[in-house]
Amino acid sequence: MSELALEPAKKFYKAATHAPAPEGEGFVVLLDGRTLRTPAKAILAVPSESLAALIAGEWHAQEERILPGAMPITRLTNVALDRMPAARTETVAEIVKYAKSDLLLARAEEPDGLVAAERQAWDPILDWADKELGARFVPAEGFFLPEQDPAALGAVAARAHAFDHFRLTALAHLGALYGSSLLALAALLGRLSPNEAFIASRVDEAWQESKWGVDYEAADRTARLKGEVEAVERYLKAF
Protein backbone atom coordinates (compact mmCIF):
# COMPACT_ATOMS: atom_id res chain seq x y z
CA MET A 1 0.00 0.00 0.00
CA SER A 2 1.39 3.41 -0.91
CA GLU A 3 1.72 6.00 1.81
CA LEU A 4 -0.72 8.86 1.76
CA ALA A 5 0.82 12.26 1.19
CA LEU A 6 0.78 14.35 4.32
CA GLU A 7 -1.57 17.30 4.13
CA PRO A 8 0.14 20.65 4.60
CA ALA A 9 -0.09 21.96 8.15
CA LYS A 10 -2.73 24.56 8.92
CA LYS A 11 -1.52 28.09 9.42
CA PHE A 12 -1.28 28.57 13.19
CA TYR A 13 -0.29 32.24 13.45
CA LYS A 14 -1.60 35.61 12.34
CA ALA A 15 1.48 37.81 12.02
CA ALA A 16 4.99 37.14 10.75
CA THR A 17 7.52 39.81 11.61
CA HIS A 18 11.25 40.17 12.21
CA ALA A 19 13.35 41.75 14.93
CA PRO A 20 16.93 41.97 16.22
CA ALA A 21 18.03 38.78 17.93
CA PRO A 22 17.49 39.13 21.69
CA GLU A 23 20.96 37.75 22.39
CA GLY A 24 23.96 38.15 20.16
CA GLU A 25 24.15 39.54 16.63
CA GLY A 26 21.69 39.07 13.80
CA PHE A 27 17.95 39.01 13.33
CA VAL A 28 15.14 36.56 13.98
CA VAL A 29 11.70 35.91 12.55
CA LEU A 30 8.68 36.03 14.85
CA LEU A 31 5.35 34.29 14.39
CA ASP A 32 2.87 36.05 16.67
CA GLY A 33 5.85 37.12 18.73
CA ARG A 34 7.35 33.63 19.04
CA THR A 35 10.77 33.02 17.56
CA LEU A 36 10.76 30.86 14.43
CA ARG A 37 12.91 27.75 14.63
CA THR A 38 14.46 25.55 11.96
CA PRO A 39 13.40 21.92 11.38
CA ALA A 40 16.26 20.92 13.71
CA LYS A 41 14.74 23.18 16.40
CA ALA A 42 17.52 25.78 16.28
CA ILE A 43 16.54 29.44 16.44
CA LEU A 44 16.36 30.76 12.89
CA ALA A 45 18.80 33.66 13.28
CA VAL A 46 20.30 35.31 10.20
CA PRO A 47 23.05 37.91 9.81
CA SER A 48 21.08 40.59 7.94
CA GLU A 49 17.80 42.37 8.54
CA SER A 50 17.02 42.16 4.82
CA LEU A 51 17.18 38.36 4.88
CA ALA A 52 15.02 38.18 8.01
CA ALA A 53 12.48 40.42 6.26
CA LEU A 54 12.40 38.16 3.19
CA ILE A 55 11.80 35.08 5.35
CA ALA A 56 9.10 36.83 7.35
CA GLY A 57 7.50 37.86 4.07
CA GLU A 58 7.33 34.23 2.92
CA TRP A 59 5.62 33.21 6.15
CA HIS A 60 3.28 36.20 6.00
CA ALA A 61 2.22 35.19 2.47
CA GLN A 62 1.01 31.74 3.58
CA GLU A 63 -2.76 31.44 3.57
CA GLU A 64 -4.84 28.68 5.17
CA ARG A 65 -2.06 26.09 5.04
CA ILE A 66 1.71 26.31 5.22
CA LEU A 67 3.33 25.32 1.93
CA PRO A 68 7.10 24.81 2.34
CA GLY A 69 7.51 24.66 -1.44
CA ALA A 70 6.35 28.26 -1.61
CA MET A 71 9.10 29.41 0.76
CA PRO A 72 12.41 28.90 -1.10
CA ILE A 73 14.37 31.45 0.92
CA THR A 74 13.28 29.84 4.17
CA ARG A 75 14.38 26.46 2.80
CA LEU A 76 17.81 27.78 1.79
CA THR A 77 18.26 29.33 5.23
CA ASN A 78 17.24 26.12 6.99
CA VAL A 79 19.85 24.19 5.00
CA ALA A 80 22.52 26.79 5.80
CA LEU A 81 21.76 26.65 9.52
CA ASP A 82 20.88 22.99 10.07
CA ARG A 83 22.91 21.04 7.55
CA MET A 84 25.79 23.06 6.21
CA PRO A 85 27.95 23.26 9.37
CA ALA A 86 28.39 19.48 9.33
CA ALA A 87 28.23 19.05 5.55
CA ARG A 88 30.78 21.54 4.23
CA THR A 89 33.34 18.93 3.13
CA GLU A 90 30.68 16.81 1.45
CA THR A 91 29.15 19.86 -0.24
CA VAL A 92 32.47 21.10 -1.62
CA ALA A 93 33.21 17.59 -2.93
CA GLU A 94 29.88 17.64 -4.78
CA ILE A 95 30.68 21.05 -6.27
CA VAL A 96 34.05 19.74 -7.50
CA LYS A 97 32.30 16.66 -8.93
CA TYR A 98 30.04 18.90 -11.00
CA ALA A 99 33.08 20.84 -12.19
CA LYS A 100 34.76 17.67 -13.50
CA SER A 101 31.96 17.20 -16.01
CA ASP A 102 30.72 20.78 -16.08
CA LEU A 103 28.03 21.79 -18.55
CA LEU A 104 30.43 24.32 -20.05
CA LEU A 105 32.90 21.58 -20.98
CA ALA A 106 30.66 19.21 -22.98
CA ARG A 107 30.37 20.88 -26.38
CA ALA A 108 28.19 20.03 -29.36
CA GLU A 109 29.94 18.74 -32.48
CA GLU A 110 27.21 20.09 -34.75
CA PRO A 111 25.27 21.96 -36.10
CA ASP A 112 27.41 25.03 -36.61
CA GLY A 113 24.81 27.39 -35.13
CA LEU A 114 24.69 25.52 -31.83
CA VAL A 115 28.48 25.19 -31.70
CA ALA A 116 28.77 28.96 -32.14
CA ALA A 117 26.11 29.69 -29.52
CA GLU A 118 27.89 27.54 -26.94
CA ARG A 119 31.23 29.18 -27.64
CA GLN A 120 29.79 32.67 -27.36
CA ALA A 121 28.09 31.97 -24.03
CA TRP A 122 30.59 29.64 -22.38
CA ASP A 123 34.12 30.50 -23.55
CA PRO A 124 34.15 33.85 -21.68
CA ILE A 125 33.34 32.04 -18.43
CA LEU A 126 36.14 29.53 -18.97
CA ASP A 127 38.50 32.46 -19.65
CA TRP A 128 37.30 34.16 -16.47
CA ALA A 129 37.83 30.97 -14.43
CA ASP A 130 41.37 30.71 -15.79
CA LYS A 131 42.27 34.33 -15.04
CA GLU A 132 40.35 35.00 -11.83
CA LEU A 133 40.26 31.58 -10.15
CA GLY A 134 43.47 30.10 -11.48
CA ALA A 135 41.37 27.22 -12.80
CA ARG A 136 42.01 26.23 -16.42
CA PHE A 137 39.36 23.86 -17.75
CA VAL A 138 39.50 22.18 -21.16
CA PRO A 139 36.24 21.67 -23.10
CA ALA A 140 35.73 18.92 -25.66
CA GLU A 141 33.21 17.97 -28.30
CA GLY A 142 31.06 14.91 -27.81
CA PHE A 143 30.38 12.81 -24.74
CA PHE A 144 33.92 11.99 -23.62
CA LEU A 145 35.56 14.76 -21.61
CA PRO A 146 39.28 14.87 -20.91
CA GLU A 147 40.50 14.57 -17.35
CA GLN A 148 40.69 18.06 -15.91
CA ASP A 149 43.78 19.49 -14.25
CA PRO A 150 43.77 18.65 -10.51
CA ALA A 151 45.01 22.20 -9.88
CA ALA A 152 41.87 23.59 -11.52
CA LEU A 153 39.65 21.36 -9.40
CA GLY A 154 41.63 22.38 -6.34
CA ALA A 155 41.05 26.06 -7.15
CA VAL A 156 37.30 25.43 -7.36
CA ALA A 157 37.40 23.62 -4.02
CA ALA A 158 39.34 26.45 -2.40
CA ARG A 159 36.88 29.10 -3.60
CA ALA A 160 33.94 27.02 -2.41
CA HIS A 161 35.52 26.46 1.01
CA ALA A 162 35.99 30.23 1.40
CA PHE A 163 32.24 30.92 1.42
CA ASP A 164 30.29 31.06 4.66
CA HIS A 165 27.48 28.56 5.32
CA PHE A 166 24.83 30.77 3.71
CA ARG A 167 26.70 31.44 0.48
CA LEU A 168 28.01 27.89 0.20
CA THR A 169 24.40 26.72 0.37
CA ALA A 170 23.55 29.09 -2.49
CA LEU A 171 26.56 27.95 -4.51
CA ALA A 172 25.61 24.28 -4.23
CA HIS A 173 21.98 24.97 -5.08
CA LEU A 174 22.82 27.08 -8.12
CA GLY A 175 25.34 24.48 -9.32
CA ALA A 176 22.63 21.85 -9.29
CA LEU A 177 20.14 24.15 -11.04
CA TYR A 178 22.63 25.07 -13.77
CA GLY A 179 24.40 21.73 -14.05
CA SER A 180 27.54 23.85 -13.77
CA SER A 181 29.75 24.69 -10.82
CA LEU A 182 31.59 27.24 -12.97
CA LEU A 183 28.42 29.19 -13.73
CA ALA A 184 27.48 29.02 -10.06
CA LEU A 185 30.88 30.43 -9.05
CA ALA A 186 30.51 33.16 -11.68
CA ALA A 187 27.16 34.07 -10.11
CA LEU A 188 28.46 34.09 -6.53
CA LEU A 189 31.59 36.07 -7.40
CA GLY A 190 29.82 38.70 -9.51
CA ARG A 191 30.99 37.77 -13.01
CA LEU A 192 27.35 37.11 -13.91
CA SER A 193 24.08 37.64 -12.10
CA PRO A 194 22.32 34.41 -11.10
CA ASN A 195 19.77 35.03 -13.86
CA GLU A 196 22.46 35.70 -16.48
CA ALA A 197 24.13 32.45 -15.45
CA PHE A 198 20.79 30.66 -15.81
CA ILE A 199 20.41 32.00 -19.36
CA ALA A 200 23.91 30.72 -20.14
CA SER A 201 22.98 27.31 -18.76
CA ARG A 202 20.00 27.09 -21.16
CA VAL A 203 21.88 27.75 -24.40
CA ASP A 204 21.17 24.32 -25.86
CA GLU A 205 17.48 24.45 -24.96
CA ALA A 206 17.10 27.98 -26.33
CA TRP A 207 18.75 26.99 -29.61
CA GLN A 208 16.51 23.93 -30.00
CA GLU A 209 13.46 26.08 -29.27
CA SER A 210 14.50 28.62 -31.91
CA LYS A 211 14.65 25.84 -34.49
CA TRP A 212 11.78 23.54 -33.54
CA GLY A 213 9.42 25.66 -31.48
CA VAL A 214 8.35 25.52 -27.85
CA ASP A 215 8.13 22.20 -26.03
CA TYR A 216 5.60 23.10 -23.36
CA GLU A 217 6.70 20.43 -20.92
CA ALA A 218 10.29 21.66 -21.19
CA ALA A 219 9.09 25.25 -20.91
CA ASP A 220 7.28 24.44 -17.65
CA ARG A 221 10.46 22.90 -16.25
CA THR A 222 12.48 25.93 -17.32
CA ALA A 223 10.00 28.24 -15.62
CA ARG A 224 10.27 26.26 -12.36
CA LEU A 225 14.06 26.36 -12.47
CA LYS A 226 14.03 30.08 -13.25
CA GLY A 227 11.81 30.67 -10.23
CA GLU A 228 14.34 28.86 -8.03
CA VAL A 229 17.20 30.90 -9.48
CA GLU A 230 15.30 34.14 -8.88
CA ALA A 231 14.75 33.12 -5.25
CA VAL A 232 18.48 32.47 -4.81
CA GLU A 233 19.20 35.89 -6.33
CA ARG A 234 16.91 37.57 -3.79
CA TYR A 235 18.56 35.55 -1.02
CA LEU A 236 22.07 36.61 -2.05
CA LYS A 237 21.11 40.27 -2.42
CA ALA A 238 19.87 40.25 1.17
CA PHE A 239 23.40 39.94 2.61
N, C-alpha and C positions, 0 to 999 in steps of 0.2 A: 504494500500500500504506500502510495506517495505521501509525503508529509504535506500538510496544508500550509500555505504561505501565511506567515503571521500578519495580522492586520496592523496597520500603523497605529501607534499609540495616540490616544486622544490628547489634544492640547490641554495642558493642565495649568496654564498661567495666562495672565492678561497682558502684562507689560514686559517687554524685553528692553533693557537699558544697559549702559556700561558706566564704569566708574574707575577711579584709581584703585589699585590693589590696596587693601587695608594694611598689609604688611609687606614691606619690600617694594621693589620697583615694578613698573608695568601697570596693566589695566585688566579688569575682569568684566565679565558679562553677568548681568543680574536678571533673573526671571522672578518677577514680583518681589524684588529685593533679595532673593536668595542667589548665592553665587553658583553659576553654572559649572558643572564638573565634566570631565572627559569620560569616555566609556570605562577607563581604568580607575575612575573615582578621584583623579587628581583635579585640583582647582584649575580651571581653564584660565590661565593668566598669560597675557601676550605682551610683547615689549612696546607696542605702539597703540596710541588711542585710536588711530585710524583703523587698525585691524580689529580692535575690540568693537568699534562702531559697525564695521561690515558684518561681523559675526552676529551682533545684536540685531542688525537689520534682517539677516536671514531668519532668525528666530521670530522676530516680529511679524514677518511675512507669512508665517505658517497660519493656516486657517483652522478647520475643525480637528484635523489630525496632523501629527508631526511627520513630515516626509524627509528623511535624511538625504535622499537623492536630490532634493531641491536645495541643499545647503552645502555646496562644494567647498566653500571657504572654511566652514566649520569642520568638514571632514579632513581637509589638508592640515588644519591646526591640530586636530586630534592625533593625526599620524605624527606630526612633528613633536608633540608633547609626550604621547604614550609610547610610540614605537621607535622613533628615531634614535633616542639616546643609546639604546641597546643594539640598534641595527645599522649603525653607521658603516662598519666594515663590510657587512653584507650588501648594503645599498651601493656603496662605491664599487664593489666587485660587479654588481649588476650593470652599473653605468659603463664600466670598462668593457663588459661583455657586449653591450650594444655597440660600443665604439669599434670593436673588432670587425663587426659586419655591418657597419653603419649604412644607413640608407644612402648617404652621399657617396659611398664607395662603389655600389653596385650599379653600373651604368648600362644603359640600353645599347645594343649593337646597331639597331636600326629601328625605325626609319630616321632619315637625316633630321627631320624636324624635331623629333623627340630627343635625339642625341644633342642637338643644339640647345634645346630648352633646358636640359639637365646641366649642361656645361655653364650656361648663363646664370642659372640659379645657384649651383652648388660649388663651382670652382672658386668663387670669391670667398666662400666660407672655409674651404680647405686652405686657401692662401692665408686667411686670417688666423686659422689654427696654427699654421706653421710659424707665422711671424709673432703672434701674440702669446701663444701657449707653448711654443717650442715643441709642437706636435705635428710631425710631417706624416700625413696619411696618403696612401697610394690607391687611387681608384682603378677599377678594371671593368672591362666589358664582359657581360655574360654572368653566369651564376657562380663562378669559381673565383673568389677573391684571394689575392696574395696575403701571406702572413704580414701583419703590420709590425712596424718597428717597436720593440718593447719600450724604447725610450718615449715614443709617442703615447703609448698606452699609460706609461708611468706619469707623463705630464697631465693626462686627463684625470688620472687618479688623484694626483696632487691638488689640482684645481677643485675637484669635487670635495676632497677632505677639508679644504679651506673654508667651505661654507658652514654657517651655523645650521642647527637642526631645522629651522624653518625653511631656509633657502635650499638646503640639501633635499628636503622633501619636495619642493617645487621642481628642482632639477630632475629628480628621478621620475616625477609624474610627467613632466614635459617630454623627457626622453622616451617614455613609453607611448605617449600620444603621437609624437613625431616619428617614432622608429629610428631616432637619431640622437645620440648623445652629443654630437657636435653641434647640431642645431639648438639643442637645449642649453649647452654652454654659451652659445652665441646670444641666446635670449637672456640668460642670467647675467652675462657680462656686458650687455649693452650694445653688442654688434648689430643685433636685430631686436625688434620688439617681439614678444611672444607670438603676436598675430602674424608678423612678417615671417617668422620662422615657420609657422603653420602653413602659410602659403607656399613657402619653399618646399615643405614636406609633401605637398600635394601636386607637384609638377606633373607627375605621370598621369594622375587622375584628371587634372585639368586639360592636359593634351588630348587624352582619350575622349573627354567630353566635347572638346572643340571639333573633333573629327566625326564622332558617332552619335552625339547628342547626349542628353541627360539620362542617366540611369537613376531612377527615383529612389531605389533602395540604397544605392551608394550615396546619393545626395543626402538622404536622411542620416546616414552614418557620419558623413562629413559635417553636417549641421550639429550633431551631438558632440563630436570631437571639438569643433570650433567653440561650442559653448563651454566645454571644459577648459580650453585654452584661455578664453576670455576671463573665466573665473580665476585662473592662475595669474593672469596679468593684473587683475584687481588686487589680488592677494599680495603680489610683489610690490605694487605701487603703494601699499599701505605701510611699508616699513620706512 
